[in-house]
C-alpha cells in the first residue's frame, strides 16, 4: 500500500510541476520569485483543478490568488517606462474606445500610443507611459466588466511590459441611455458625452441657458462605424436629429471646446 502511494506521488508530482497552471504562475511573477516560493505556491494553488475554466487556466482567478497572498509585485522602487498592450479578435475602433474609456476610469490619462496593428486573427493596441506601478489586473477586470468586456488572458512579458487579451463580443459602451419621451439631464463635463440611442429614431438635444454650444454631433452604429456627422458653426440652443437606421451611439461635443458647455444638456429620444 505504501509503495503504491509512493509510485502515485512520483507520477503526479512531475505532472503538477510541468502543468499549464504553474507555467502561467511562473510567467506572472518571474522565475526568481517562483523558485523562492515554490512550496508555498503548491499549497495555495491546490487543488490545481480549481484554477482551470473550460480547459484553460483561469488567469484572473490565478492573479487574484497571487495578489491575495502577496506574490504579485506590481510596484517599482521608482517611476519607470512601462508598456501595456491589449488584443482582441473584434472590431478595432470599438475595441480602442472600450480600452480608452476603461483606462480613463482607472486614472490613466497620459500615455503614448506606440502601435495599432491589425492582422488576420487579432487587433493589437499598445501604449507606453511612465508610472510607479503596473496596472492592477483585478481593477482592470472590474472596469472592463462594466462594459460587458472580459479578460481572457494576461501575460507578463517583462517586469515593465504586460499584455492583456480581451473579449468584447458582448461589449457595450458605458454611455448615458437615452429614454424615449423622457428628458435625461447631462451634467457639466470636460469631455464629450456618449449616448446610447439604440431605442430611438430621433434625438432631441437642449442646451442649457449659460452654454454657448456650437454643435458637433457624431452618429455611430454598434461597432462605432460613423453614420453621420452634424456640425454647426453657430450658437445653438436646441437640436433635433433624425437617427439613421442602425444608430446605436451618439457622441455629443462642441466644435471648439467643451468649456463652452457651462451647464450640460437635456436629451430625450423619440
ABEGO torsion letter per residue (X at the ends): XAAAAAAAAAAAAAAAAABAAAAAAAAAAEAAAAAAAAAAAAAAAOBAAAABBGGBBBAAAAAAAAAAAGABBABBABBBBBBBBBBBABBAAAAAAAAAAAAAAAGBABBBBABBBBBAABBBBBBBBBBABBBBAAAAAAAAAAAGBBBABBBBABAABBBBBBBAAABBBBBBBBBBGBBBBBBBBABBBBBBAAABABBBBBBBAABBBBBBBBBBBAAGBBABBBBBABBBABBBBBBBBGBABBBBBBAABAAABAAEBBBBBX
